[in-house]
C-alpha cells in the first residue's frame, strides 16, 4: 500500500466529508442534463484548485436521497491548506451541499473501494397530517406502525444472504450477495420511526425495498416470519414496495482502523446530528 508522505510527491489525495440535502439533486453521480452533487463539487474544486479533478465517492446515492456524512476523495496538485478545502469550498458551494471535514490520505486510497462498512438511516413519520416542515425529509405514513414487529422481521435479514428479492430489477451488480451486519428499527420522538442498516455493501434500492417490506409488516399485512420467506424465494415481485427516496440518508462510512491520515482539518470530526430537524 502506497503511503507517500506529503511533500514527497506532486500529487495529493484529499478526502472530504460532505453533507447534502438531496431534494433538488438528481443523485450524486454527474450527468450532462441534470444537477447532481458530484457536478457541484467538481465545479467548486475547479474554482478553488484551478484544475480539473476526478471525484470518487463512497456511495452513488439516487435522486432525492440525503447524506449526513459522505466521504469523497480526489487527486490534485494544489498545495492549498486543508482548511481551505473546507472554508473555501463552502464559500463556493450552494446552500444544499457543504464540506464538513478534510484530510490528506495515501495516494492509493479510494473512498468506495477502501470502505469496509456503510450505514444508511431511513426515517418514517406516522400521522394523518403530513407536516410541511418534514416534507422531503421523511416518508409520511398515515397509519400507525408496529415497531416491535418491524424490528423482529428485520432480524431475518442480518447475515450474508442473496438479496435478489431486495434489489431493483435494473440493478446491474454482478452478485446479489451482501452481508448485513446490523439492522435496527426504533421509535424516535413519538411519531418518528428510524430504521438503520449497516452492511459491507448495498444493491440498487436495497435499503428502500427493505423499508417498504418492513412497513407492510408494521401495518399488519404480513407477519414478521414472511420476511424470511421473501428472502429465501429470491423474487423481487413478492417483496414490499420501494420506499420513497426522501426518507433515506447515508449516515456513515467506515474504513480500516489502520488507514494512514497525514493531516486533517478541523482536528477530529465535527459532531453530527443523528437525525435532521423534524418537528
N, C-alpha and C positions, 0 to 999 in steps of 0.2 A: 504494500500500500504506500502510495506516494505521500510523504509528509514534508515537502519542501517548505522551509521556514520563510516568512515574509522577507523580502529583500533579496532572496536567492534566485528569484525568477521574475521576469517582467509581467507575468500573468498572475492575477489574484482570483481566488474563488470566494465569492461573497454569498453568504446565506442571509436571507431576510425572513423575518416573521411578519406575516401580513394578515390583516383583518379586513373583511369587507362585508357589506350588505349586498347580497346577490340579487335583490329585487329588480334592478334595472340593468343587470348584466345578462348576456346570453351565454352564461357559463364562464369557465376560466379560459379555455383554450382559444387562441387567437383565430379570428375569422375575418374574411375580407368584407363582409356585408353587415356584420353585427358588432355591437360594442361588447367587449369582453374584458375580464380582469387582466389577462396577460397583455393585451394591447395597451391598456392604460399604464401598466408597469413598464412596458417596453418604451413607450414614449417618454415617460418620466426619467428613466435611466439614460436614454439617449441625450436628453437635455442636460442631465446632471453630469454625465461622464464624457459627453461629446464623442460617443462611439456607439455602434450598434452592438447589442448583446443578445445572446440566446438564453431565454429564461426556462429553467427546468422546474417543474412543480412537483410537489409531493402527492397531489391528487387533482384529477381533472373533474372538477365539480360541474354539474349541469346548470342550466338556466334557472335562476331563482333560488339556488342553494347558497347558503351563507358560510362564512368561515370566521371562527373566533380566533384561531391561530393556525395559519397555513405557512409552512416553510417552503421557500423557493430558493434557488441558487442560480448564479450566473458567473461567467468568467469575464474579467475586464483587465485593462491595462492602467486604468486610472489609479492615482495614488492618493485620492482624497480620503480623509479620515472616515472611520466607520460612523462617527456621529453625523457626518453629512449625508450618509445614506439613509438615516432616519429623519433628521430635521429637514434636510434639503429635499428629499423625496416628498415629504409631507407638505411642503410648501408648493409643490408642483401638482401632486395628485388631486383628483376630485374628492369631494367630501364622503363618498361612499366606499373608498378604499384607502387604507393608511398602513404605514410601516410601523411596527411596534418595537423592533429589535434588529440589530445587525451584528454578524460576527464573520470572521475570516476562518475558513476551513481548508483542509488539504485539497490539492488540485483535482484529485480523483473522487471527491465527494459528489454524490448526486442525490438530490432531495427525495426522489422517488425510489431509486434502487437501493439506497442505503437504509431506508426506513424498515423497522422491524415490527412495528405495530401502529395502527391508526385507530382513532376513536371518533365515532360520529355520535351526535346527540340529536334527537328528534323531539320536538315539543308539540303537545296537543292541548288545546283549551276546550273544556267541556262547558256547555251552557247554551241556552236558547238564543242569547243575544251575541252577535259577533261584534266584539269591541273594536272600534276604529283604531285605537292605539296598538292593538295586537295584530292588525291586518298585515299580511306579508311576513309575519314573524312566527306564526303557529298554524297548525291545522285545526280549524274550528270544527268540532263535532258536537252536534246539538244534544244528543242523548248521553246520559252518564255511562261511564265505562267501569267494568270490574277490574281494578288494577291488580288485585291479587291473582286472578285467573290469567291475566295477560302475562304477569311475571312468571307464573307457573308454566305457561305454554312456551315462553321464551327459552326456558332451560333445555328444551329438546334440541335447540339449535347450537348449543355450546359444544365445541369439539371440532374435529376435522370431518367434513362431510362434502358430498356432492350437492351443491346448492342450485342445481338446474331449475328447481321449482321457484327459486327466488332470484332469478335473473331475467332481464328484459329479453324479449325474443330476438332483438337485434344485437345483443351482446356478442362481441367477437373474441372474447377471451379464449385462449387455447384450451384451458382446463377449467371446469366449473368447481373444482375442489378448493375450498378455503378453510381456514381454521379460525373459528370464533373463540376468543379466549375469555370473554366476559360479556354478558348482556344483562341489563337490569331495567326493570320497569318500576318507577316510583312516582308518587304524587307530590307535587310541589305547590305551595301557595294555594291550597284548596282545589281550584279548578284546573290547575296545570298538571299535566302528566308528562314525565320525562322518560324517554327510552334511550339508553346509552348502549352502544355496541362497539366492542373492541375486537379487532381481527388482524391477521397478518396481511390481509388484502381484501378487496371487495370487488364484486362483479357489478356490471351496469344495473343501476336501480335496485341493488340488493337490499340496502337498508330500507328504502321506501316500500318495497314489496313485503319485507318482514313486518314493518309497521302496519301496513294495510291488512296483513293477515292477523296480527295481534289485535287490531281493532275489532275484527269480526268475532274474535273470542271475547273481547271486552263487552261487546254488545249482546253476548249470549247466543249468537248464531251458531258458533262452533264450540266444541269442547276443547280444553287445553290439549288433550291427547291427540286431537285431529291434526295438530301442527306436526307431530311426528309422522303421521301418515302422509301428509303433504310432502315432507322432506324425503321420505323413502320412495315415493312414487315418481319423483323427478319429472314433474309435469307442471309447467308454469300455469296452465289453464285452471288448475284446481286450487291455486293459492289465492290470497286476497288481492284486492285492487292495489295499484301503485299509489301510495300516499303522495300528496302534492309536495313540490319541492320547497315551498315556503317555510315548512317546519324543520327543515334539515340543516344542520350545522356541522362542519368539520371542526372538531373540538381540539384534537391533539394528535401529533405525530411523534412517535418515539424512535430514537436512534440508539445504536450501541453505546454503552456507557464509556467505552474506551475511545470514542471519537475525539480526535485532537481538535481543539479550538485554539487558534493562535491569539485572537484578540476579540473583544466584544464591546458593544455599546448599546444601551447602558449596561453597567455591571449587573448581572442577574437578569431574570426575566420579569418583565412588568406584570404585576398582579392582574389576572384576567377574570372578569365575571364569568361564572359558570353559565348563567342564563341571562339573556338580554333583558332589558326593562320590559316587564309585562304587567300592565295594570288591569 
